[in-house]
């Protein structure tokens, strides 16, 4: 039988790993950009360049609002003045454009997910889009188009639950539509129409917001 592998030898300053490295608990915490800047280990221009690269990497993965980028850089401890300088420049060259970003969100969330105006507005707020920009982007939604999208979604939701009790079907479908931003009254109306299209008798189907 071979020899059992023993524990790594203890050395002054802590245990060493099999690769000769120090235990992670003994390593000094990595300095933030702000700390390195304050200590004179990097120049301000170098900090700006690092922030610029971080923003480019983020935008390569997906479009983001200015507020989302500010939060991302803040989490990485970039100084506020560096963040402002970098994002101002991205604004100038059009790589950060909240208006275009908001319009894209409105189109995709409505067309691909069937979200109603209220649901999309909530997402725009979460993403840091200001009220005026959000309102302008949402104005591209036509109320009739919203109703058509809601009707299609209601039909899908009702179709999936044919084996269930009617009240359960209604409750689930209305709840799902409400989570997508449809007003409760409209959600119920769309679900009732979807059931009627199946041949269900909906005359006794009352509505309550409770």
Secondary structure, 3 states (H helix, E strand, C coil): CCCCCCCCCEECCEEECCCCCECHHHCCCCCCHHHHHHCCCCCHHHHHHHHHHHHHHHHHHCCCCHHHHHHHHHHCCCCHHHHHHHHHHHHHCCCCCHHHHHHHHHHHHHHHHCCCHHHHHHHHHHCCCCHHHHHHHHCCCCHHHHHHHHHHHHHHHHHCCCCCCHHHHHHHHHHHHHHCCCCHHHHHHHHHHHHHHCCCCCCCCCCCCC
